[in-house]
């Protein structure tokens, strides 16, 4: 279940116009910008019925854009990242069950600065997926 959900998130992010690379792990040096990194932040299992549990998977999707070289300045980097806000939200709103893998998906995010040895703008989304698991 986890692998299928992560793969679906990766597919959705890959389909967003403007994102050059998508990694399913926290990669050191990124190969072009903007680049997205997807990691599992936490998981939880909650009892639902005597034959079903609800699993909650919380993923972090960080979209990075450096603003010294590739974007040619902070203003250009800001413009690139702002363009990704609504398109990323829409991509998940248009597939709110992740192809039927989850019965509910919530998305929230922050827009911040970070230093990964170079100055970067980061758009960080938390994608929370709720999936029912049938007990065996």
C-alpha positions, 0 to 999 in steps of 0.5 A: 500500500505504502509503495503504491501511494508513494509511486502515485504521488511521484507520478502526479508531481512528475506530471506538473508542468515546470518541475524538471526532476522528481526524486523519491528520496532526499537527494544531495545535489539536484540535477536542475531546477525546480526539483521535487523530493518526496519522503515519508514523514510519518505513518499511523494506524487507527482501528476502524472495525473488527476487520478494517483499520485506517492507515494514515501516511504523511508525505513531505514533498519539497520543491526546490528552486535555487536563485543564484544561477539557474533562476538568475536571481531571487525575482525569477526564482520567486516567479517560478515557484509561485507558478507551482503553487496552484498547479501543485494543489490542482494536481492533487485536487483533481485526483483526491483519492490518488487513483482509488488508493486512498479514500481521502487526501489532504494537502497543506504547505508552506513557502520558505527559504532554505540553504542547501549549500546554495540559497534556495526557495522551497515549496513544502507540501504535506500530503496526508493520505487516509487508506482503509486496510482490510485485516487478515 
